Amino acid sequence: MVRLISDSELTASDVVANRTMNRERGLSGVNSYARELGFDPAAWLREHGGTGPAWLDLCSGEGRALTEAARLLPAGAELTGVDLVGPLGSVLGRPPGAGVQLVTAALADWAPERSYHLITCVHGLHYLGDQLGAIARAASWLTPDGRFAAHFDPESVRRPDGTGLARAVVAALRAAGFEYRSRRHLLLLDGGRPVELPFDYAGADPSAGPNWTGQPAVGSYYGVRERAAGAPAG
């Protein structure tokens, strides 16, 4: 029987506290957001964000991609990064660029004061307990024509008895308007909206082992509500 822990316990686990996958990733190039997401965030914001584009990057590491994007966007751009560990580079005297705010906080305890044209989470959901809760909250933080893009591993989501929930979760997300690109393990949503998924968070397993990236990841466990409209019980 898997021992599930709360999100407050999870933040202190070795898997979460020592994660390094996203810390130095830049905006474009070989190790970049553009490569991982399949589109350039700065170019997308220039096209869709008007004179005051806003980008929220969840699990942002050093915030390097945000700082690079700030140089390419209008002066009114507002770029926010949220990360549990925070930007270690700032301790060494490397402040973020103009228009960039880097917040050190647990995502489960944080909420923005505005909506965003673009919300990303590049290889960050792997380290959260309530992944589905984070996805639903992010959907509500988008502007009406905004975009959410995040890497998501459906195989990491399971019932409390350990059986898989991948098919039911993907079906429920698609019914809520998301697109899931399995080849990239990429979850997309265009257009902010309230999202309610038929799953109740039960806890996390930080000892779940490596996911498809080869890096240690967190297992997320959910109870399934009785059949809800548009969401198969799976």
C-alpha positions as CSV (number, residue, x, y, z in Angstrom):
1,M,0.0,0.0,0.0
2,V,1.5,3.4,-1.0
3,R,1.9,5.9,1.8
4,L,0.4,9.2,0.5
5,I,1.6,12.5,1.9
6,S,0.1,16.0,1.9
7,D,1.3,18.8,-0.3
8,S,2.9,20.5,2.7
9,E,5.0,17.4,3.3
10,L,5.7,17.1,-0.3
11,T,7.5,20.4,-0.6
12,A,10.1,19.2,1.8
13,S,10.8,15.9,0.0
14,D,14.1,15.3,-1.7
15,V,12.5,14.8,-5.1
16,V,10.8,18.3,-5.0
17,A,13.4,20.3,-3.1
18,N,16.3,19.1,-5.3
19,R,14.6,19.3,-8.7
20,T,16.9,20.9,-11.3
21,M,15.3,20.1,-14.6
22,N,14.0,23.6,-15.4
23,R,16.4,25.9,-13.6
24,E,18.5,27.2,-16.5
25,R,16.3,26.7,-19.5
26,G,16.2,29.7,-21.8
27,L,13.7,31.1,-24.2
28,S,15.0,29.8,-27.5
29,G,17.7,27.4,-28.7
30,V,18.6,23.8,-27.8
31,N,17.6,23.8,-24.1
32,S,14.6,26.2,-24.4
33,Y,11.0,26.8,-23.8
34,A,10.4,27.2,-27.5
35,R,11.8,23.7,-28.2
36,E,9.9,22.1,-25.3
37,L,6.5,23.8,-26.0
38,G,6.7,23.7,-29.8
39,F,6.1,27.5,-30.0
40,D,8.1,30.6,-29.1
41,P,6.4,32.3,-26.0
42,A,7.7,35.7,-26.9
43,A,6.5,35.5,-30.5
44,W,3.1,34.2,-29.3
45,L,2.8,37.1,-26.9
46,R,3.7,39.7,-29.5
47,E,0.9,38.3,-31.6
48,H,-1.7,37.8,-29.0
49,G,-0.8,40.1,-26.0
50,G,-1.3,43.6,-27.4
51,T,0.7,46.4,-25.9
52,G,0.7,44.9,-22.4
53,P,1.3,41.2,-22.8
54,A,1.4,39.1,-19.5
55,W,3.1,35.8,-19.1
56,L,2.9,33.6,-16.0
57,D,5.5,30.8,-15.8
58,L,4.9,28.2,-13.1
59,C,7.9,26.3,-11.7
60,S,10.1,29.0,-13.3
61,G,13.5,28.1,-11.9
62,E,15.9,31.0,-12.4
63,G,13.4,32.8,-14.6
64,R,15.9,33.0,-17.5
65,A,13.3,32.6,-20.2
66,L,11.2,35.4,-18.7
67,T,14.2,37.7,-18.6
68,E,15.1,36.9,-22.2
69,A,11.5,37.5,-23.3
70,A,11.3,40.8,-21.5
71,R,13.9,42.2,-23.9
72,L,11.7,41.2,-26.9
73,L,8.3,42.5,-25.7
74,P,6.8,45.9,-25.3
75,A,7.7,48.0,-22.3
76,G,4.3,47.3,-20.8
77,A,4.8,43.6,-20.6
78,E,4.4,41.9,-17.2
79,L,6.2,38.6,-16.7
80,T,5.8,36.6,-13.5
81,G,7.6,33.5,-12.4
82,V,6.6,31.3,-9.5
83,D,8.9,28.7,-8.1
84,L,9.2,26.8,-4.8
85,V,12.9,27.2,-4.5
86,G,13.2,30.6,-6.2
87,P,15.9,32.2,-8.4
88,L,19.2,31.1,-6.8
89,G,21.0,33.4,-9.3
90,S,19.5,36.5,-7.6
91,V,21.6,35.7,-4.5
92,L,24.7,36.1,-6.7
93,G,23.7,39.6,-7.7
94,R,21.8,38.7,-10.9
95,P,18.4,40.5,-10.6
96,P,15.6,39.7,-13.1
97,G,15.1,42.0,-16.0
98,A,12.7,45.0,-16.2
99,G,9.0,43.9,-16.1
100,V,10.0,40.5,-14.6
101,Q,8.8,39.5,-11.1
102,L,10.1,36.2,-9.6
103,V,8.1,34.9,-6.7
104,T,9.3,32.2,-4.3
105,A,6.2,30.3,-3.2
106,A,4.5,26.9,-3.1
107,L,2.1,26.9,-6.1
108,A,-0.7,25.4,-3.9
109,D,-0.5,28.5,-1.7
110,W,-0.2,31.2,-4.3
111,A,-2.7,32.9,-6.6
112,P,-2.2,35.9,-8.9
113,E,-3.9,39.3,-8.7
114,R,-4.4,39.5,-12.4
115,S,-5.1,37.4,-15.5
116,Y,-2.5,36.4,-18.0
117,H,-2.3,36.0,-21.8
118,L,0.1,33.0,-21.5
119,I,0.6,30.6,-18.6
120,T,3.3,27.9,-18.9
121,C,4.6,25.1,-16.8
122,V,7.5,23.5,-18.5
123,H,8.3,20.1,-16.8
124,G,7.0,21.5,-13.6
125,L,3.8,19.5,-12.9
126,H,5.9,16.4,-12.4
127,Y,6.9,17.8,-9.0
128,L,3.4,18.8,-7.8
129,G,1.0,16.7,-5.7
130,D,-2.3,18.1,-6.8
131,Q,-1.5,18.4,-10.5
132,L,-5.2,18.5,-11.6
133,G,-6.0,21.2,-9.1
134,A,-3.1,23.3,-10.4
135,I,-4.3,22.8,-14.0
136,A,-7.8,23.9,-13.2
137,R,-6.6,26.9,-11.3
138,A,-4.3,28.0,-14.1
139,A,-7.2,27.8,-16.6
140,S,-9.1,30.3,-14.4
141,W,-6.1,32.7,-14.5
142,L,-6.1,33.0,-18.3
143,T,-7.5,35.9,-20.3
144,P,-10.5,35.0,-22.5
145,D,-8.1,34.5,-25.4
146,G,-5.1,33.3,-23.4
147,R,-3.2,30.1,-23.7
148,F,-2.1,27.5,-21.1
149,A,0.7,25.1,-22.0
150,A,2.2,22.5,-19.6
151,H,3.9,19.2,-19.7
152,F,1.7,16.5,-18.1
153,D,2.2,12.8,-17.6
154,P,-1.2,11.1,-17.3
155,E,0.5,7.9,-16.1
156,S,1.5,9.7,-12.9
157,V,-2.2,10.1,-11.9
158,R,-3.6,7.1,-10.0
159,R,-6.5,6.0,-7.8
160,P,-5.8,5.5,-4.1
161,D,-5.7,1.7,-4.6
162,G,-2.8,2.3,-7.1
163,T,-4.7,1.6,-10.3
164,G,-4.2,4.0,-13.2
165,L,-6.4,6.9,-14.1
166,A,-4.7,8.1,-17.2
167,R,-7.5,7.4,-19.7
168,A,-10.2,8.9,-17.5
169,V,-8.1,12.0,-16.7
170,V,-7.3,12.7,-20.4
171,A,-10.9,12.2,-21.3
172,A,-12.1,14.6,-18.6
173,L,-9.5,17.2,-19.6
174,R,-10.6,17.0,-23.3
175,A,-14.2,17.3,-22.3
176,A,-13.3,20.5,-20.4
177,G,-11.7,22.0,-23.6
178,F,-8.0,21.0,-23.2
179,E,-5.9,19.4,-26.0
180,Y,-3.5,16.7,-25.0
181,R,-0.6,16.0,-27.4
182,S,0.7,12.7,-26.2
183,R,3.9,12.7,-28.3
184,R,5.1,15.8,-26.5
185,H,3.3,15.1,-23.3
186,L,1.9,18.6,-23.7
187,L,-1.4,19.9,-22.4
188,L,-2.9,23.0,-24.0
189,L,-5.9,25.2,-23.4
190,D,-6.9,28.2,-25.4
191,G,-9.3,30.6,-23.7
192,G,-9.6,31.1,-19.9
193,R,-12.5,29.5,-18.2
194,P,-13.6,27.8,-14.9
195,V,-12.7,24.1,-15.0
196,E,-14.1,21.5,-12.6
197,L,-12.7,17.9,-13.0
198,P,-14.5,14.9,-11.4
199,F,-11.5,13.9,-9.2
200,D,-10.8,14.5,-5.5
201,Y,-7.2,14.8,-4.5
202,A,-6.1,12.2,-2.0
203,G,-2.3,12.8,-1.7
204,A,1.1,12.4,-3.3
205,D,3.8,9.7,-3.5
206,P,7.3,11.3,-3.8
207,S,8.8,7.8,-4.3
208,A,7.0,7.1,-7.5
209,G,10.3,7.0,-9.4
210,P,11.3,8.3,-12.9
211,N,8.7,9.3,-15.4
212,W,9.1,9.4,-19.2
213,T,11.9,12.1,-18.9
214,G,14.0,9.7,-16.9
215,Q,13.9,12.1,-13.9
216,P,12.3,11.2,-10.5
217,A,8.8,12.5,-10.3
218,V,5.8,12.6,-8.0
219,G,2.7,10.3,-8.2
220,S,-0.6,12.1,-7.7
221,Y,-3.6,10.1,-6.3
222,Y,-7.3,10.9,-6.7
223,G,-10.6,9.6,-5.9
224,V,-13.2,9.5,-8.7
225,R,-16.6,11.1,-8.2
226,E,-19.7,9.4,-9.6
227,R,-20.1,10.1,-13.3
228,A,-20.2,13.8,-14.1
229,A,-21.4,15.3,-17.3
230,G,-18.8,14.9,-20.0
231,A,-16.4,13.0,-17.9
232,P,-16.3,9.2,-18.1
233,A,-15.8,7.3,-14.9
234,G,-12.9,5.4,-16.5
